[in-house]
Amino acid sequence: MSIKKALIFGFFTAFLILGIVSMKRAMPDAKEDRIYTAIQVYSPYVIEKKIGGFYIVDKRTGEKESPSSKEVFHRMDELEQKWGKEHLKIENNDVLIMGENNQTVARIFLETEKERAFVERFYLGSSLNLNEK
């Protein structure tokens, strides 16, 4: 009888672990709220609801992309990262948002090293060693 209980407990534990791992994979990257929402104002991508899910709309062209509901936030992150590599620069303690003609559209002050590390990791694709400074 104890082998049967151990087997049932083992299956339950395995399914629980697999469920947690799959939920972790489905979650988008964690973001620094203050800096992300400030940059989001200038991002050309927005998410619109539709009956069966979501659209990602490019405000510049009006082009709509319709990834599956499971992939919509990952795709949005990919598009924002691609845009960020071309249109964001870090200068001292500021994030410069560049326009299409390589002119500065906005300047956002970075308050903490966590915000700087987030911008460098998420938008610029580099990692920052916080012990360097």
N, C-alpha and C positions, 0 to 999 in steps of 0.2 A: 504494500500500500504506500510506503514512503517513496518508492521510486516513481510511482504514478504522480504523486503530489509534486515531487521535485521536477518531473518532466513538464507538468502543467505550469509550474512557477517559472521554469526556464523559458518556455515559449512566451509566456506573458511578458517577461523581462526583455526578451529579444525583440518582440513587437514594439514595446514601449521605447526601447533605445532606437530602433529604426525609425519610429515616428518622430522622435525628437531630432534626430539627425536630418531627416528630410525637411522638417519645418525650419531648421537652421539654414539649410541651403536655399530655401524659398524666400527667406527674408532678405531685403536689400541691405546694403551697408549702413552702418550707423553713421549719423551725420551730426555735426555741431550745429545746433538749431539757429543760433543768432546769425552766424556767417552764411549758412546755407540759405536761409530765407532772404537775406540781403542780396546775395548773388542771384537767387532765383528770379528776382524782379527783372533782371536783364537777360535771362536765358530765353532763347527763342522757342523753347519747347513747353507745351502745356498738355495736361491730360484732360480729356473730355469724356464724359460718360456717354455710353450708348446703351441700348436695351440689352444687348448680349455681352457687354463688357466695357472696354475702354478704347479710345483712340489716343494716339500721341500726335499732336498737331504742331507743325512747324509754322510759327507766326510769320516768318519771312515769306514763305512761298504758299502757305495754306495747304500744303501737302499733308495728308492724313496717313498714319501708319496704324495698323490694327494687329498688334501681337496678341497672343493668347493671354487670357487673364492671369495665368501662372507666370508669364514672362514679362508683363507690362512694366513693372517697376525696375527689373533688371535692364530692360531695353532703354528705359528712360535714363537710368544711370549711365549706360554706355553713350547715349547721345549727348548728355550733359558733359561727360568727361571729354569727349571728342571736341565739343564746343569750347570747353575750358582750356584745353591745350592750345587752342588757336587764339583765344580772346582774353585770357587772364595772365597777369604777370604779378609777381611779388616784388615790391620795391620798399626796402626798409621794413616798416611795420604796416604797410598798406597793400591791399590787393587792388591792382589797377584793372579795370574792365575796359578792354579795347573795342572800338567799333570796327566796322567793315573796312574803313580806310586807315587803319592802324592809329587812330586818334583815341585819346583817353575819354571815355564816356562817363566813368564814375571812379571814385576812389573810396574804398571801404577800409576803415582802420581795424587792424587785428589786435584785439585786447589781450589775448593769451597765447602762449606757445601751443596749446592744444588746437586753437583755431588755425594757426599757421601750419601745424603738422597736418591737419585735416585738408586744408587747401592744397598743400603740396602732394599729399597722398591721393586724394580723390580726384582733383582737377588736373594737376600737373604731372601725376604719375611718378613722382619721386618720393623717397622716404627721407625723413628728417631725423637726425640723431639729436635728441633733446639735450644731450650732455656736451655738445660741441661748444655752446656759448658760455 
